[in-house]
């Protein structure tokens, strides 16, 4: 049986509801990622992460992978370069809410959102709480960046400020999952130069203590914040394997918890 939600008939979905399958909803966006990465980088990572999790979980718990959300909210400054499509934050939140509400109305009880875009974390947290209020069901949210943080930091070659956007982290994953779309000849490093004990240089990795947008701390010339020149497919493999193993371990607990 396919683990893709879209492949199921209503009869098969009813069986999945009866067996309380876990739903996985990957969420990325479409925006510029420097001159060397495609504009669907976040969505591409979200989709690959969704498949990796589904394959890791399938032997132990029943899973259905929903289609990736490929458009979302980005800050206006991202429009300096072509390719960024901005869905207004409240419109994006309402869309995610309605998608999740729909499957909860069907009878599913457990859903995890894969947060694969740095500008979505606050919005998705609000949506998860609104769903709790509306449905009495708790949505899980996991990020491959946060769940691979320690493993990435153990092998990374960039310094602080080298893994923010179109950086070593993202470029390494793309070299691992889709090397054909990475243009190595156009890589340019623009690491964040500002450092603070409160604002972590690699804030998208989930380590910041306060919020202060990177995009207004240091203007980017190319749409890059980081050091993609040191990216490697092997690093991307380590990232994906770590995010999958850590995510699967949590999701088994989440799905089986009454």
Secondary structure, 3 states (H helix, E strand, C coil): CCCEHHHCCHHHHHHHHHCCCEEEEEECCCCCECCCECCCHHHHHHHHHHHHHHHHHCCCCCEEECCCECCECCCHHHHHCCCCCECCHHHHHHHHHHHHHHHHHHCCCEEEEEECCHHHHHHHHHHHHHHHHHHCCCCEEECHHHHCHHHHHHHCCCCCCCEEECCHHHHHHHHHHCHHHCCHHHCCCECCCCCCCCCCCCHHHCCCCCCCCHHHCCCCCCCCEECHHHCCHHHHHHHHHHHHHHHHHHHHHHHHCC
